[in-house]
Amino acid sequence: MKHLPRRAALSMAATALVLASALSACGPSEESAASSPISAADAKDDLEDIQKDAGVPEECAEAFPLAMTKPDLADVKLVPASWPEPPVDATLCSTSELMDGSQESLDYATEASADEVLEAYKTALADFGATIDDQGTGIKMVVGEADGTSFQVRPQDGGFIVFFAKG
């Protein structure tokens, strides 16, 4: 291994020290960190107010904190005509789609456990050959196909998401 000449090593060390000093001066000061314009609690309260004003059901606040508009099932075009109502007590929180319309989702809040959601949907979608599978992800979900649309029902803390995909 080749060693640097003493002058080059000292020069590199000095450069590193100067850069470290300059970069630390760019960070936030204790004063600016202490005078943050909004606390996490205030931000959460503001978000809840926005959701309430938009018509998002209050049951959705924990499971889907980023739901920002009143959900409307009619906005989702990929839901098969024969799709059942949720087989567990659930509240629709939000809907979404990819820009090209090839995938859509429904987000539901529920107090049902993940296993209850999986078993209820497996039974409700038995005519579509629904199974419980992890598809190699390690996350259990109900999967199948209805009227040419693939679906997944994936439980999460406080709710579940139903995904639809065409093609």
DSSP file (Angstrom, degrees, kcal/mol; ACC not computed):
  #  RESIDUE AA STRUCTURE BP1 BP2  ACC     N-H-->O    O-->H-N    N-H-->O    O-->H-N    TCO  KAPPA ALPHA  PHI   PSI    X-CA   Y-CA   Z-CA
    1    1 A M              0   0    0      0, 0.0     2,-0.4     0, 0.0     0, 0.0   0.000 360.0 360.0 360.0 133.1    0.0    0.0    0.0
    2    2 A K        -     0   0    0      1,-0.0     2,-0.3     0, 0.0     0, 0.0  -0.697 360.0-141.6 -88.4 133.0    1.4    3.4   -1.0
    3    3 A H        -     0   0    0     -2,-0.4     3,-0.1     1,-0.0    -1,-0.0  -0.697  17.5-115.7 -94.5 147.3    1.4    6.1    1.7
    4    4 A L        -     0   0    0     -2,-0.3    -1,-0.0     1,-0.1     5,-0.0  -0.508  39.3 -98.1 -74.1 147.1    0.6    9.8    1.0
    5    5 A P     >  -     0   0    0      0, 0.0     4,-2.3     0, 0.0     3,-0.3  -0.332  37.4-110.5 -59.9 152.1    3.5   12.2    1.5
    6    6 A R  H  > S+     0   0    0      1,-0.2     4,-2.4     2,-0.2     5,-0.2   0.871 117.5  52.7 -56.3 -41.9    3.2   14.0    4.9
    7    7 A R  H  > S+     0   0    0      1,-0.2     4,-2.2     2,-0.2    -1,-0.2   0.905 110.1  48.1 -63.1 -42.4    2.3   17.4    3.3
    8    8 A A  H  > S+     0   0    0     -3,-0.3     4,-2.5     2,-0.2    -2,-0.2   0.895 111.5  50.4 -65.6 -40.7   -0.6   15.8    1.2
    9    9 A A  H  X S+     0   0    0     -4,-2.3     4,-2.2     2,-0.2    -2,-0.2   0.919 112.2  46.7 -63.6 -43.7   -2.0   14.0    4.3
   10   10 A L  H  X S+     0   0    0     -4,-2.4     4,-2.4    -5,-0.2    -2,-0.2   0.885 111.6  51.8 -65.1 -38.5   -2.0   17.2    6.3
   11   11 A S  H  X S+     0   0    0     -4,-2.2     4,-2.4    -5,-0.2    -2,-0.2   0.914 110.3  47.9 -64.1 -43.3   -3.6   19.1    3.5
   12   12 A M  H  X S+     0   0    0     -4,-2.5     4,-2.4     2,-0.2    -2,-0.2   0.910 111.9  50.0 -64.2 -41.8   -6.4   16.5    3.2
   13   13 A A  H  X S+     0   0    0     -4,-2.2     4,-2.2     2,-0.2    -2,-0.2   0.915 111.7  48.0 -62.9 -43.2   -7.0   16.6    6.9
   14   14 A A  H  X S+     0   0    0     -4,-2.4     4,-2.5     2,-0.2    -1,-0.2   0.908 111.0  50.8 -64.4 -41.8   -7.1   20.4    7.0
   15   15 A T  H  X S+     0   0    0     -4,-2.4     4,-2.6     1,-0.2    -2,-0.2   0.918 110.1  49.8 -61.6 -43.8   -9.5   20.4    4.0
   16   16 A A  H  X S+     0   0    0     -4,-2.4     4,-2.4     1,-0.2    -1,-0.2   0.900 111.0  49.7 -62.2 -40.7  -11.8   17.9    5.8
   17   17 A L  H  X S+     0   0    0     -4,-2.2     4,-2.1     2,-0.2    -2,-0.2   0.908 111.4  47.9 -65.1 -43.1  -11.8   20.0    8.9
   18   18 A V  H  X S+     0   0    0     -4,-2.5     4,-2.5     2,-0.2    -2,-0.2   0.916 113.1  48.6 -64.0 -43.4  -12.7   23.1    7.0
   19   19 A L  H  X S+     0   0    0     -4,-2.6     4,-2.8     1,-0.2     5,-0.2   0.911 110.1  51.5 -63.0 -42.6  -15.5   21.4    5.2
   20   20 A A  H  X S+     0   0    0     -4,-2.4     4,-2.1     1,-0.2    -1,-0.2   0.913 111.7  47.2 -61.6 -42.1  -16.9   19.9    8.4
   21   21 A S  H  X S+     0   0    0     -4,-2.1     4,-1.2     2,-0.2    -1,-0.2   0.919 113.4  48.0 -64.5 -43.6  -16.9   23.3   10.0
   22   22 A A  H  X S+     0   0    0     -4,-2.5     4,-0.5     1,-0.2     3,-0.2   0.912 112.7  48.1 -65.0 -42.5  -18.6   24.9    7.0
   23   23 A L  H >X S+     0   0    0     -4,-2.8     3,-1.1     1,-0.2     4,-0.5   0.872 107.0  55.2 -68.7 -36.7  -21.2   22.3    6.7
   24   24 A S  H >< S+     0   0    0     -4,-2.1     3,-0.7     1,-0.3    -1,-0.2   0.809 101.7  59.3 -67.2 -26.5  -22.1   22.4   10.4
   25   25 A A  H 3< S+     0   0    0     -4,-1.2    -1,-0.3     1,-0.2    -2,-0.2   0.709  99.3  59.4 -71.3 -19.0  -22.7   26.1   10.0
   26   26 A C  H << S+     0   0    0     -3,-1.1    -1,-0.2    -4,-0.5    -2,-0.2   0.660  88.2  93.9 -82.4 -16.5  -25.4   25.3    7.4
   27   27 A G  S << S-     0   0    0     -3,-0.7     2,-0.1    -4,-0.5    -3,-0.0  -0.165  91.3 -78.8 -73.9 169.8  -27.5   23.2    9.8
   28   28 A P        -     0   0    0      0, 0.0    -1,-0.2     0, 0.0     2,-0.1  -0.400  46.0-126.1 -69.2 143.9  -30.4   24.5   11.9
   29   29 A S     >  -     0   0    0      1,-0.1     4,-2.1    -3,-0.1     5,-0.2  -0.430  22.8-110.6 -82.1 164.1  -29.6   26.4   15.0
   30   30 A E  H  > S+     0   0    0      1,-0.2     4,-2.0     2,-0.2     5,-0.1   0.868 119.3  55.9 -61.9 -34.2  -31.0   25.5   18.3
   31   31 A E  H  > S+     0   0    0      1,-0.2     4,-1.2     2,-0.2    -1,-0.2   0.924 108.6  44.5 -64.7 -45.5  -33.0   28.7   18.2
   32   32 A S  H  4 S+     0   0    0      1,-0.2    -1,-0.2     2,-0.2    -2,-0.2   0.851 113.1  51.3 -71.5 -32.1  -34.7   27.9   14.9
   33   33 A A  H >< S+     0   0    0     -4,-2.1     3,-0.8     1,-0.2    -1,-0.2   0.871 110.1  49.9 -69.0 -35.4  -35.4   24.3   15.9
   34   34 A A  H 3< S+     0   0    0     -4,-2.0    -1,-0.2     1,-0.2    -2,-0.2   0.745 107.4  54.7 -74.9 -23.1  -37.0   25.5   19.2
   35   35 A S  T 3< S+     0   0    0     -4,-1.2    -1,-0.2    -5,-0.1    -2,-0.1  -0.175  73.9 164.7-105.9  41.4  -39.2   28.0   17.4
   36   36 A S    <   -     0   0    0     -3,-0.8     3,-0.1     1,-0.1    -3,-0.1  -0.311  41.6-129.9 -55.9 136.8  -40.8   25.5   14.9
   37   37 A P  S    S+     0   0    0      0, 0.0     2,-0.3     0, 0.0    -1,-0.1   0.733  86.3  20.7 -68.7 -21.2  -43.9   27.1   13.5
   38   38 A I  S    S-     0   0    0      4,-0.0     2,-0.1     3,-0.0    -2,-0.0  -0.990  72.6-135.4-150.4 137.5  -46.2   24.2   14.2
   39   39 A S     >  -     0   0    0     -2,-0.3     4,-2.5     1,-0.1     5,-0.2  -0.435  30.3-111.1 -86.4 165.0  -46.1   21.2   16.5
   40   40 A A  H  > S+     0   0    0      1,-0.2     4,-2.3     2,-0.2     5,-0.2   0.886 120.5  51.8 -61.9 -39.0  -46.9   17.6   15.6
   41   41 A A  H  > S+     0   0    0      2,-0.2     4,-2.3     1,-0.2    -1,-0.2   0.907 110.4  48.0 -65.0 -41.3  -50.1   17.8   17.8
   42   42 A D  H  > S+     0   0    0      2,-0.2     4,-2.6     1,-0.2    -2,-0.2   0.899 110.8  51.4 -65.4 -40.0  -51.2   21.0   16.0
   43   43 A A  H  X S+     0   0    0     -4,-2.5     4,-2.5     2,-0.2    -2,-0.2   0.906 110.2  49.0 -63.2 -41.6  -50.5   19.5   12.6
   44   44 A K  H  X S+     0   0    0     -4,-2.3     4,-2.5     2,-0.2    -2,-0.2   0.918 111.5  49.4 -64.2 -43.2  -52.6   16.4   13.5
   45   45 A D  H  X S+     0   0    0     -4,-2.3     4,-2.2     2,-0.2    -2,-0.2   0.914 111.4  49.5 -61.5 -42.8  -55.4   18.7   14.7
   46   46 A D  H  X S+     0   0    0     -4,-2.6     4,-2.4     2,-0.2    -2,-0.2   0.913 110.6  50.1 -62.5 -42.9  -55.3   20.7   11.5
   47   47 A L  H  X S+     0   0    0     -4,-2.5     4,-2.5     1,-0.2    -2,-0.2   0.912 110.0  50.1 -62.5 -43.0  -55.4   17.5    9.4
   48   48 A E  H  X S+     0   0    0     -4,-2.5     4,-2.5     1,-0.2    -1,-0.2   0.881 109.7  51.6 -63.6 -37.7  -58.4   16.3   11.4
   49   49 A D  H  X S+     0   0    0     -4,-2.2     4,-2.7     2,-0.2    -2,-0.2   0.914 109.7  49.5 -64.2 -42.6  -60.1   19.6   10.8
   50   50 A I  H  X S+     0   0    0     -4,-2.4     4,-1.8     2,-0.2    -2,-0.2   0.925 112.1  48.4 -61.8 -44.5  -59.5   19.4    7.1
   51   51 A Q  H  X>S+     0   0    0     -4,-2.5     5,-2.5     2,-0.2     4,-0.9   0.922 112.3  48.5 -61.7 -44.3  -60.8   15.8    7.0
   52   52 A K  H ><5S+     0   0    0     -4,-2.5     3,-0.9     1,-0.2    -2,-0.2   0.936 111.9  48.6 -61.5 -47.7  -63.9   16.8    8.9
   53   53 A D  H 3<5S+     0   0    0     -4,-2.7    -1,-0.2     1,-0.2    -2,-0.2   0.818 111.0  52.0 -62.1 -31.5  -64.6   19.8    6.7
   54   54 A A  H 3<5S-     0   0    0     -4,-1.8    16,-0.8    -5,-0.2    -1,-0.2   0.611 118.4-109.9 -82.2 -12.7  -64.1   17.6    3.6
   55   55 A G  T <<5 +     0   0    0     -3,-0.9    -3,-0.2    -4,-0.9    -2,-0.1   0.645  60.7 156.5  93.0  15.6  -66.6   15.0    4.8
   56   56 A V      < -     0   0    0     -5,-2.5    -1,-0.3    -6,-0.2    14,-0.1  -0.624  52.5-106.9 -73.1 128.9  -64.2   12.2    5.5
   57   57 A P    >   -     0   0    0      0, 0.0     3,-1.9     0, 0.0     4,-0.2  -0.286  20.6-128.5 -57.7 139.8  -65.8    9.9    8.1
   58   58 A E  G >  S+     0   0    0      1,-0.3     3,-1.3     2,-0.2     4,-0.3   0.748 104.6  71.2 -65.3 -22.4  -64.2   10.3   11.5
   59   59 A E  G 3  S+     0   0    0      1,-0.2     4,-0.5     2,-0.1     3,-0.3   0.675  92.6  60.9 -62.7 -16.1  -63.7    6.5   11.7
   60   60 A C  G <> S+     0   0    0     -3,-1.9     4,-2.8     1,-0.2    -1,-0.2   0.594  75.1  92.3 -88.8 -12.5  -61.0    6.9    9.1
   61   61 A A  T <4 S+     0   0    0     -3,-1.3    -1,-0.2    -4,-0.2    -2,-0.1   0.855  93.5  35.4 -56.4 -42.0  -58.7    9.2   11.0
   62   62 A E  T  4 S+     0   0    0     -4,-0.3    -1,-0.2    -3,-0.3    -2,-0.1   0.946 123.8  38.7 -79.2 -49.8  -56.5    6.5   12.4
   63   63 A A  T  4 S+     0   0    0     -4,-0.5    -2,-0.2     1,-0.3    -1,-0.1   0.848 133.5  21.3 -73.1 -34.3  -56.4    3.9    9.6
   64   64 A F    ><  +     0   0    0     -4,-2.8     3,-2.0     1,-0.1    -1,-0.3  -0.576  66.6 166.3-135.1  70.6  -56.2    6.4    6.7
   65   65 A P  T 3  S+     0   0    0      0, 0.0    -1,-0.1     0, 0.0   -14,-0.1   0.647  76.2  57.7 -65.1 -14.4  -54.9    9.8    8.1
   66   66 A L  T 3  S+     0   0    0    -15,-0.0     2,-0.4     2,-0.0    -5,-0.1   0.333  70.4 123.2 -99.4   8.1  -54.2   11.1    4.6
   67   67 A A    <   +     0   0    0     -3,-2.0   -11,-0.1    -7,-0.2    27,-0.1  -0.582  31.2 169.0 -66.9 122.7  -57.8   10.7    3.4
   68   68 A M        +     0   0    0     -2,-0.4     2,-0.3     1,-0.1    -1,-0.2   0.482  49.2  50.0-121.3  -6.3  -58.7   14.3    2.3
   69   69 A T  S    S-     0   0    0     24,-0.2   -14,-0.1   -14,-0.1    -1,-0.1  -0.941  91.1 -92.2-133.6 156.7  -62.0   14.1    0.4
   70   70 A K        -     0   0    0    -16,-0.8   -14,-0.2    -2,-0.3     2,-0.1  -0.512  52.4-120.7 -65.3 125.0  -65.3   12.5    1.0
   71   71 A P        -     0   0    0      0, 0.0     2,-0.4     0, 0.0    -1,-0.1  -0.398  28.2-170.7 -73.6 146.1  -65.2    9.1   -0.6
   72   72 A D    >   -     0   0    0      1,-0.1     3,-2.2    -2,-0.1     4,-0.3  -0.939  18.4-155.6-139.0 113.8  -67.6    8.1   -3.3
   73   73 A L  G >  S+     0   0    0     -2,-0.4     3,-1.6     1,-0.3     6,-0.2   0.784  93.8  69.2 -57.7 -28.5  -67.8    4.5   -4.5
   74   74 A A  G 3  S+     0   0    0      1,-0.3    -1,-0.3    -3,-0.1     0, 0.0   0.703  86.7  68.2 -65.0 -18.6  -69.1    5.8   -7.9
   75   75 A D  G <  S+     0   0    0     -3,-2.2     2,-0.7     1,-0.1    -1,-0.3   0.693  84.5  81.3 -72.1 -18.1  -65.7    7.3   -8.5
   76   76 A V    <   +     0   0    0     -3,-1.6     3,-0.3    -4,-0.3    -1,-0.1  -0.807  54.6 178.5 -96.7 114.7  -64.2    3.8   -8.9
   77   77 A K  S    S+     0   0    0     -2,-0.7    -1,-0.1     1,-0.2    -2,-0.0   0.685  71.3  64.0 -89.3 -20.4  -64.9    2.3  -12.3
   78   78 A L        +     0   0    0     86,-0.1    -1,-0.2     2,-0.1    87,-0.1   0.499  67.4 118.0 -86.6  -3.3  -63.2   -1.1  -12.0
   79   79 A V  S    S-     0   0    0     -3,-0.3    85,-0.0    -6,-0.2     4,-0.0  -0.502  73.0-118.2 -64.3 119.5  -65.5   -2.4   -9.3
   80   80 A P    >   -     0   0    0      0, 0.0     3,-2.1     0, 0.0    67,-0.1  -0.259  15.9-120.2 -59.2 146.7  -67.1   -5.5  -10.9
   81   81 A A  T 3  S+     0   0    0      1,-0.3    -2,-0.1    66,-0.1    66,-0.0   0.811 114.5  50.3 -57.6 -31.1  -70.9   -5.3  -11.2
   82   82 A S  T 3  S+     0   0    0      2,-0.0    -1,-0.3     0, 0.0    65,-0.0   0.234  80.0 132.2 -93.5  14.0  -71.2   -8.3   -9.0
   83   83 A W    <   -     0   0    0     -3,-2.1     2,-0.1     1,-0.1    42,-0.1  -0.482  51.9-131.9 -70.9 131.5  -68.9   -7.0   -6.3
   84   84 A P        -     0   0    0      0, 0.0    -1,-0.1     0, 0.0    -2,-0.0  -0.339  21.2 -98.9 -80.3 162.7  -70.5   -7.5   -2.8
   85   85 A E        -     0   0    0      1,-0.2     0, 0.0    -2,-0.1     0, 0.0  -0.358  66.5 -70.1 -64.1 158.9  -70.7   -4.9    0.0
   86   86 A P        -     0   0    0      0, 0.0    -1,-0.2     0, 0.0     4,-0.2  -0.334  41.8-142.5 -55.5 131.8  -68.0   -5.4    2.6
   87   87 A P  S    S+     0   0    0      0, 0.0     2,-0.3     0, 0.0    -2,-0.0   0.411  83.9  54.6 -81.7   4.1  -68.7   -8.6    4.5
   88   88 A V  S    S-     0   0    0     24,-0.0     2,-0.4    29,-0.0    29,-0.0  -0.905 108.3 -84.1-125.9 159.5  -67.5   -7.0    7.8
   89   89 A D  S    S+     0   0    0     -2,-0.3    22,-0.5     2,-0.0    23,-0.4  -0.515  70.3 154.9 -64.0 118.4  -68.6   -3.8    9.4
   90   90 A A  E     -A  110   0A   0     -2,-0.4     2,-0.5    -4,-0.2    20,-0.2  -0.981  39.9-139.0-150.2 155.8  -66.6   -1.2    7.6
   91   91 A T  E     -A  109   0A   0     18,-2.4    18,-2.5    -2,-0.3     2,-0.3  -0.979  26.3-123.9-120.0 125.8  -66.5    2.5    6.6
   92   92 A L  E     +A  108   0A   0     -2,-0.5    16,-0.2    16,-0.2   -32,-0.1  -0.546  34.2 172.4 -67.9 125.2  -65.4    3.7    3.2
   93   93 A C  E     -     0   0A   0     14,-3.6     2,-0.3     1,-0.4   -24,-0.2   0.796  54.8 -17.3-105.7 -40.2  -62.6    6.2    3.8
   94   94 A S  E     -A  107   0A   0     13,-1.2    13,-2.9   -24,-0.1    -1,-0.4  -0.989  47.8-146.7-162.8 162.4  -61.1    7.0    0.4
   95   95 A T  E     +A  106   0A   0     -2,-0.3     2,-0.3    11,-0.2    11,-0.2  -0.944  19.8 176.4-131.0 154.6  -60.8    5.9   -3.2
   96   96 A S  E     -A  105   0A   0      9,-1.8     9,-2.5    -2,-0.3     2,-0.3  -0.986   8.2-169.9-153.8 162.9  -57.9    6.3   -5.6
   97   97 A E  E     -A  104   0A   0     -2,-0.3     7,-0.2     7,-0.3     2,-0.1  -0.990  31.1-103.7-150.2 155.6  -56.8    5.3   -9.1
   98   98 A L    >   -     0   0    0      5,-2.5     3,-2.0    -2,-0.3     5,-0.1  -0.466  43.9-108.2 -71.9 155.4  -53.7    5.4  -11.3
   99   99 A M  T 3  S+     0   0    0      1,-0.3    -1,-0.1    -2,-0.1     0, 0.0   0.831 120.3  51.5 -57.1 -33.5  -53.7    8.2  -13.8
  100  100 A D  T 3  S-     0   0    0      1,-0.0    -1,-0.3     3,-0.0    -2,-0.0   0.502 109.2-123.8 -84.8  -1.2  -54.3    5.7  -16.7
  101  101 A G  S <  S+     0   0    0     -3,-2.0    -2,-0.1     2,-0.2    65,-0.1   0.556  77.8 120.1  76.4   8.1  -57.3    4.1  -14.9
  102  102 A S  S    S+     0   0    0      1,-0.1    64,-2.1    63,-0.1     2,-0.4   0.683  75.4  33.2 -80.9 -17.0  -55.8    0.6  -15.0
  103  103 A Q  E     + B   0 165A   0     62,-0.2    -5,-2.5    -5,-0.1     2,-0.3  -1.000  64.9 171.6-140.3 140.6  -55.7    0.2  -11.1
  104  104 A E  E     -AB  97 164A   0     60,-2.1    60,-2.9    -2,-0.4     2,-0.3  -0.942  10.6-158.2-140.8 162.3  -58.0    1.5   -8.4
  105  105 A S  E     -AB  96 163A   0     -9,-2.5    -9,-1.8    -2,-0.3     2,-0.4  -0.986  11.2-150.7-144.8 156.3  -58.4    1.0   -4.7
  106  106 A L  E     -AB  95 162A   0     56,-2.2    56,-2.7    -2,-0.3     2,-0.5  -0.994  15.5-153.7-122.7 129.4  -61.0    1.4   -1.9
  107  107 A D  E     -AB  94 161A   0    -13,-2.9   -14,-3.6    -2,-0.4   -13,-1.2  -0.927  15.2-174.9-109.5 124.2  -59.8    2.1    1.6
  108  108 A Y  E     -AB  92 160A   0     52,-3.0    52,-2.4    -2,-0.5     2,-0.4  -0.943  17.7-145.2-121.0 138.7  -62.0    0.9    4.5
  109  109 A A  E     +AB  91 159A   0    -18,-2.5   -18,-2.4    -2,-0.4     2,-0.3  -0.810  32.3 160.2 -93.8 142.2  -61.7    1.5    8.2
  110  110 A T  E     -A   90   0A   0     48,-2.0   -20,-0.1    -2,-0.4     7,-0.0  -0.989  47.1-140.9-156.7 156.5  -62.9   -1.4   10.4
  111  111 A E  S    S+     0   0    0    -22,-0.5   -21,-0.1    -2,-0.3    48,-0.1   0.460  72.3 111.8 -94.7  -4.8  -62.6   -2.8   13.9
  112  112 A A  S    S-     0   0    0    -23,-0.4    46,-0.2     1,-0.1    -2,-0.1  -0.365  74.2-111.4 -66.9 147.7  -62.5   -6.3   12.5
  113  113 A S     >  -     0   0    0      1,-0.1     4,-2.4    45,-0.1     5,-0.2  -0.298  27.3-106.1 -74.2 165.1  -59.2   -8.2   12.8
  114  114 A A  H  > S+     0   0    0      1,-0.2     4,-2.6     2,-0.2     5,-0.2   0.908 122.6  50.6 -57.7 -43.6  -57.1   -9.0    9.8
  115  115 A D  H  > S+     0   0    0      1,-0.2     4,-2.6     2,-0.2     5,-0.2   0.886 109.1  51.0 -64.6 -38.5  -58.1  -12.7   10.0
  116  116 A E  H  > S+     0   0    0      2,-0.2     4,-2.4     1,-0.2     5,-0.2   0.914 111.4  48.2 -64.2 -41.9  -61.8  -11.7   10.2
  117  117 A V  H  X S+     0   0    0     -4,-2.4     4,-2.4     2,-0.2     5,-0.3   0.941 113.2  47.5 -62.3 -47.9  -61.4   -9.6    7.1
  118  118 A L  H  X S+     0   0    0     -4,-2.6     4,-2.4     1,-0.2    -2,-0.2   0.941 115.3  43.6 -60.5 -49.6  -59.6  -12.3    5.2
  119  119 A E  H  X S+     0   0    0     -4,-2.6     4,-2.1     2,-0.2    -1,-0.2   0.899 113.7  51.0 -65.0 -40.9  -62.0  -15.0    6.1
  120  120 A A  H  X S+     0   0    0     -4,-2.4     4,-2.6    -5,-0.2    -1,-0.2   0.918 114.4  43.2 -64.6 -43.3  -65.1  -12.9    5.4
  121  121 A Y  H  X S+     0   0    0     -4,-2.4     4,-2.2    -5,-0.2    -2,-0.2   0.878 110.4  55.7 -71.0 -36.7  -63.9  -11.8    2.0
  122  122 A K  H  < S+     0   0    0     -4,-2.4     8,-0.2    -5,-0.3    -2,-0.2   0.923 114.0  41.4 -59.4 -42.8  -62.8  -15.3    1.1
  123  123 A T  H >< S+     0   0    0     -4,-2.1     3,-1.4     1,-0.2     4,-0.2   0.931 114.9  49.7 -69.0 -47.0  -66.3  -16.5    1.8
  124  124 A A  H 3< S+     0   0    0     -4,-2.6     3,-0.3     1,-0.3    -2,-0.2   0.794 118.1  40.3 -63.9 -28.6  -68.1  -13.6    0.2
  125  125 A L  T ><>S+     0   0    0     -4,-2.2     3,-1.7     1,-0.2     5,-1.5   0.107  77.4 116.5-108.2  20.7  -65.9  -14.0   -3.0
  126  126 A A  G X 5 +     0   0    0     -3,-1.4     3,-2.1     1,-0.3    -1,-0.2   0.847  69.3  63.2 -58.8 -35.6  -66.0  -17.8   -3.1
  127  127 A D  G 3 5S+     0   0    0      1,-0.3    -1,-0.3    -3,-0.3    -2,-0.1   0.710 102.2  52.0 -63.2 -18.6  -67.9  -17.7   -6.5
  128  128 A F  G < 5S-     0   0    0     -3,-1.7    17,-0.9    18,-0.1    -1,-0.3   0.255 120.7-108.5 -99.5  10.7  -64.8  -15.9   -8.0
  129  129 A G  T < 5 -     0   0    0     -3,-2.1    -3,-0.2     1,-0.2    -2,-0.1   0.799  52.8-176.7  69.6  28.2  -62.4  -18.6   -6.7
  130  130 A A      < -     0   0    0     -5,-1.5     2,-0.3    -8,-0.2    14,-0.2  -0.308   2.4-178.2 -62.2 139.6  -61.0  -16.2   -4.1
  131  131 A T  E     -C  143   0A   0     12,-2.1    12,-2.7    10,-0.0     2,-0.6  -0.909  31.3-115.4-132.3 161.5  -58.1  -17.6   -2.0
  132  132 A I  E     +C  142   0A   0     -2,-0.3     2,-0.3    10,-0.2    10,-0.2  -0.900  52.1 150.7 -98.1 124.6  -56.0  -16.3    0.8
  133  133 A D  E     -C  141   0A   0      8,-2.9     8,-2.2    -2,-0.6    -2,-0.0  -0.955  48.3-145.8-148.5 159.4  -52.4  -16.0   -0.4
  134  134 A D    > > -     0   0    0     -2,-0.3     3,-3.1     6,-0.2     5,-0.6   0.470  30.6-144.2-107.6  -4.3  -49.3  -13.9    0.3
  135  135 A Q  T 3 5 -     0   0    0      1,-0.3     5,-0.0     2,-0.2    -2,-0.0   0.785  69.3 -59.0  45.8  34.7  -48.1  -14.0   -3.4
  136  136 A G  T 3 5S+     0   0    0      1,-0.1    -1,-0.3     3,-0.0    -3,-0.0   0.477 123.6 100.0  81.0   2.3  -44.5  -14.2   -2.1
  137  137 A T  T < 5S-     0   0    0     -3,-3.1    -2,-0.2     2,-0.2     3,-0.1   0.654  87.2-124.3 -93.5 -16.8  -44.7  -10.9   -0.1
  138  138 A G  T   5S+     0   0    0     -4,-0.3     2,-0.6     1,-0.2    -3,-0.1   0.411  79.5 111.6  84.7  -3.0  -45.3  -12.4    3.3
  139  139 A I      < -     0   0    0     -5,-0.6    -2,-0.2     2,-0.0    -1,-0.2  -0.925  68.0-132.0-108.0 117.5  -48.5  -10.3    3.6
  140  140 A K        +     0   0    0     -2,-0.6     2,-0.3    -3,-0.1    -6,-0.2  -0.441  38.3 157.7 -69.2 138.1  -51.7  -12.4    3.6
  141  141 A M  E     -C  133   0A   0     -8,-2.2    -8,-2.9    13,-0.1     2,-0.5  -0.979  44.7-108.2-152.8 159.6  -54.4  -11.1    1.3
  142  142 A V  E     -CD 132 153A   0     11,-2.2    11,-2.3    -2,-0.3     2,-0.3  -0.816  43.7-177.3 -89.4 131.1  -57.5  -12.4   -0.5
  143  143 A V  E     +CD 131 152A   0    -12,-2.7   -12,-2.1    -2,-0.5     2,-0.3  -0.926  18.3 108.7-130.7 154.8  -56.8  -12.6   -4.3
  144  144 A G  E     - D   0 151A   0      7,-1.5     7,-2.5    -2,-0.3     2,-0.4  -0.983  52.9 -90.3 171.1-165.1  -58.9  -13.6   -7.3
  145  145 A E  E     - D   0 150A   0    -17,-0.9     2,-0.4    -2,-0.3     5,-0.2  -0.998  26.2-174.6-141.9 135.4  -60.6  -12.3  -10.4
  146  146 A A  E >  S- D   0 149A   0      3,-2.9     3,-2.0    -2,-0.4   -63,-0.1  -0.990  73.0 -18.9-133.1 124.1  -64.1  -11.1  -11.0
  147  147 A D  T 3  S-     0   0    0     -2,-0.4   -66,-0.1     1,-0.3    -1,-0.1   0.844 128.9 -48.6  51.3  40.1  -65.7  -10.2  -14.3
  148  148 A G  T 3  S+     0   0    0      1,-0.2    19,-0.8    18,-0.1     2,-0.5   0.544 117.1 111.9  80.3   6.9  -62.2   -9.8  -15.9
  149  149 A T  E <   -DE 146 166A   0     -3,-2.0    -3,-2.9    17,-0.1    17,-0.2  -0.961  61.5-138.4-115.8 125.2  -60.8   -7.6  -13.1
  150  150 A S  E     -DE 145 165A   0     15,-2.4    15,-2.1    -2,-0.5     2,-0.3  -0.512  26.5-169.0 -75.2 148.3  -58.1   -8.9  -10.7
  151  151 A F  E     -DE 144 164A   0     -7,-2.5    -7,-1.5    13,-0.2     2,-0.3  -0.971  18.2-170.5-139.5 156.4  -58.6   -8.0   -7.1
  152  152 A Q  E     -DE 143 163A   0     11,-1.8    11,-3.0    -2,-0.3     2,-0.5  -0.989   8.2-160.2-139.2 139.6  -56.7   -8.1   -3.8
  153  153 A V  E     -DE 142 162A   0    -11,-2.3   -11,-2.2    -2,-0.3     9,-0.2  -0.975  17.8-176.8-119.7 114.3  -58.1   -7.4   -0.3
  154  154 A R  E     - E   0 161A   0      7,-3.0     7,-2.4    -2,-0.5   -13,-0.1  -0.937  15.0-144.2-120.6 113.9  -55.2   -6.6    2.0
  155  155 A P  E     + E   0 160A   0      0, 0.0     5,-0.3     0, 0.0     2,-0.3  -0.352  23.4 171.7 -68.9 153.3  -55.8   -6.0    5.7
  156  156 A Q  E >   - E   0 159A   0      3,-2.9     3,-2.1    -2,-0.0     2,-0.2  -0.907  49.4 -54.7-147.8 174.3  -53.8   -3.3    7.6
  157  157 A D  T 3  S-     0   0    0     -2,-0.3     3,-0.1     1,-0.3   -44,-0.1  -0.360 124.6  -3.3 -57.5 120.4  -54.0   -1.8   11.1
  158  158 A G  T 3  S+     0   0    0     -2,-0.2   -48,-2.0   -46,-0.2     2,-0.3   0.537 134.8   7.0  77.6   7.2  -57.5   -0.5   11.6
  159  159 A G  E <   -BE 109 156A   0     -3,-2.1    -3,-2.9   -50,-0.3     2,-0.3  -0.959  68.0-108.9-180.0-162.2  -58.7   -1.3    8.1
  160  160 A F  E     -BE 108 155A   0    -52,-2.4   -52,-3.0    -2,-0.3     2,-0.4  -0.983  15.1-135.8-156.3 158.7  -58.2   -2.9    4.8
  161  161 A I  E     -BE 107 154A   0     -7,-2.4    -7,-3.0    -2,-0.3     2,-0.6  -0.971   8.9-154.4-121.4 134.2  -57.6   -1.9    1.2
  162  162 A V  E     -BE 106 153A   0    -56,-2.7   -56,-2.2    -2,-0.4     2,-0.4  -0.946  15.7-163.8-107.8 120.0  -59.3   -3.4   -1.8
  163  163 A F  E     -BE 105 152A   0    -11,-3.0   -11,-1.8    -2,-0.6     2,-0.4  -0.844   5.1-168.9-105.1 140.4  -57.3   -3.2   -5.0
  164  164 A F  E     -BE 104 151A   0    -60,-2.9   -60,-2.1    -2,-0.4     2,-0.4  -0.976   5.2-179.5-125.4 142.2  -58.6   -3.7   -8.6
  165  165 A A  E     -BE 103 150A   0    -15,-2.1   -15,-2.4    -2,-0.4     2,-0.3  -0.994  16.7-143.2-143.4 136.3  -56.6   -4.0  -11.8
  166  166 A K  E       E   0 149A   0    -64,-2.1   -17,-0.1    -2,-0.4   -18,-0.1  -0.725 360.0 360.0 -93.4 144.1  -57.7   -4.5  -15.4
  167  167 A G              0   0    0    -19,-0.8    -1,-0.2    -2,-0.3   -18,-0.1   0.462 360.0 360.0  90.5 360.0  -55.8   -6.7  -17.8
